[in-house]
C-alpha cells in the first residue's frame, strides 16, 4: 500500500503540469481569437467610415452641380449660385483673385485665391462628419468670360477617413452677361 501511495504522489505532479500546459494553450488560443476579432471589427468600422465619407461627398457634389447647372429661383436668390454670380462678374478679379500660374500675383500661393467653407460639422454617430468646400477659378486677364473655369473640391472627413470629389465647371454666357444669363456646365 505504501508503494501505491508513493507512485500516486509522483504522478500527481506530472498530471498537474500537463493540465496547466493545456490550460495555457487554450488561454493563448482564446486571446488570439479575441485579438483577431478586435482587428476585424476595427477594419470593418474603418471601411464603414470610408464609405460614409464617399457617399456624403458624392451627394454634396451632385447637389452643388444641380444648384450651379440648373438653379432654382431660390438658388438664384440665396444659394451658392448667387454667391458665384456676384463674385465672377467682369470686375471681380480684385474681389476674388483668379488662379493663373503664368501671371504674377495669381499663383497658387497668392492670397485670396481659394474660398473655403465648412458646410457641415457633425461627428455624431449618424452625422455626415465635417463637409468642406474649396473653390477657386482660373482665367486669363484679357480672355473672354467663356474661358472662366471654376474648380470645386468637396471633402468629407469623419474620424480618420476622408474623401474628396473634384469638379470643374466652365462658364457659358450664352451671349448674355447678366446675373442670370450664365450657366455652369461640368467639363470633367
N, C-alpha and C positions, 0 to 999 in steps of 0.2 A: 503494500500500500504506500509505503514511503517512496518507493521508486516511482509509482504513478503520479504522486503529488509533485515530485521533483521534475518529471517530464512536463507536467501541466504548467508549472511555473516558467520553464524555459520557453515553451511555445507561446504563452500569452504575450510576451513582449514582442515577438515577431509578428503576431497577428495584429497587435495594436499599431505597429509601424506600417504594416500593409494597409490597414484601414485608413490611417492618416494620409498615406500616399494617394490612395484612391479618392479620398475627400479633397485633397489638394488639386488633383487633376480635374474633378468636377467643378470645383470653385474657379479654376482657371478657365475652363470652357464657358461657364456662366458669365464671367467677367468679359471674356472676348465677345460673346454674343451680345452682351449689353453695350459694349463699345461699338460694335458693328451696327446695331440698331440705332444708336445715337448718331453716328455718322450718316447713315441713310436718311434719317429724319431731317438732319441739318441740310443735306443736299436737296431733298425734296422741298424744303422751305425756301431755300435759295432759288430754285427753279420757279417756284410759285411767285416770288417777288419779281424775278426777271420777266416772267410772262405778264404779270400785272403791270409792270412798267411799260412793256412793249404795247400792250393793249391800250393803256391810257395815253401814250404818246401818239399812237396811230389815230385814236379817237379825237384828240385835241387838234392834231394836224388836219384831219378831214373837216372838222368844224371851222377852223381858220380858213381852209380852202373854200368852203361854202360861203363864209362871210365875205371873202375877197372876190370870188369869181361870180357869185350870184347873190349879192347882198339884198337883204330885205329892207323895207323902209326904216325899220328900227335900227338896223346895222348902219344905214347911211346917216342916221342922225346921232347915234350914240356909240357905235361899236368901233372895232379895230379899223374898219373901212374908212370911217370918218377921220380917225387919227392919222392914218396913212395919207389920205387925201389932203389933209391940212399940212402935212409935213413934206409932201412931194410936189409942191407947186413949183413953178419955174424959178422962183426966187428962194427956194428952200435950202439951197446949198449952204447958206450961212447958218440956218437954224438947225439943220441936221446934215452934217457933212457926209458926202458920199465917199465910197472906197474906190480908189484908183491908184494902184501902185506906181503908175507912170508919172503921176503928178505930185509935186512937192506939197506936203501938208495933208495928203489924202491917203497915206499908207495905213497899214493895219494897226500901228501903234498910235495913230493920231487920236486926239481927244474927241469924244463925241461921236465917233463912227458907229459904235454899237449901241442899240437901245435894248436894255434887258428888263424883263418884268417877271415877277413871281405871280403866277396866275392862281395857284392853289398851294396851300401848305398844310397838309394834314397827314400826320403819321399814325393816325388811328388804325385799328386793325383792318377796317374795310375801306379806309380812305385811299385816295389816289397817290399819296406821297407828296413830294414837292414838284410842282409843274412849273417850269420856267420857259420863257420865250426870249430868244435873242434875235434881233432884226438888224440888218444893215442893207444898204443899197449901193449898187455900182452904177457909175455913169461917167461920161467924159464931159468936160466943161462945155464944149460947143456942140455937143451931139443933140439929135432930135429927142423929144420926150419918149418916143417909142423905143429908144435904146436903154431906158432905165430897167435895171434888173434888181428885184427885191429878193433878199435871202431871209428865210425864216427857219430858225432851228428850235424845235420843241424838244425839251429834255424833261424826263420824269425820273426822279430819284426816290427810292424807298429802301430804307436800311442801307445795305451796301450795294444794291443793284441800281442800274440806271440804263435808260435807253433814249436815244436821240433820233429824231426824224428831221431831215434837212429837206426843205422845199425851196425851189427857185421859181419866181414868178416874173413874167415880163409885162411891162406896161404897154397897153394898146389903147391909144387915144381915139380910135375910130373917127378921126378927122375933127374932133372937138376937144377942147382942153378945159371944159367946165368941171365943176366939182364932181358931178355925177356922170360925166362923159367918159371916164376912164374905166376900163375893166382889166382885171388881172387874169392872166392865163398862165397855168403852170407850164414851165418849159422842161423841167426834169424832176 
